[in-house]
Amino acid sequence: MSPKSRVCRDLDFGEQSVNTTSGKPVNTNNKTLIAELILSTIITYKSAFWVKISQNFYKLFYQSLQTAYWLVSQPT
């Protein structure tokens, strides 16, 4: 097999190699690695989105609470 066809085959389908330290199979499939990268990016984006939403909600809720407390504590 020529080196060029081997590279193309590896890029298309990947190969399963063995980790020399643990002896366990390691997935070197590029499609799997790309899918894992995309999934981790989506999870990170969604986490950041919900953190931002919760921070905005907290700010709004806290400001409303402060205003209500200020109104209640005013002398009549």
C-alpha angles and dihedrals in degrees: 000000000000118000091243095057090045091055091049091049091049092050093048102043108007125218135248111239128181125245105237093212101051100019089228121134116260120207111230095172106138093208090056092047091050091048091050091049092050092047093050090048091052092048091049092048093049091047091051090047093053092044089054092047092049092048091051091047091049092050092049093045093045093049091049090050092050091050092049091049091049091051093048094046095053114110114250 
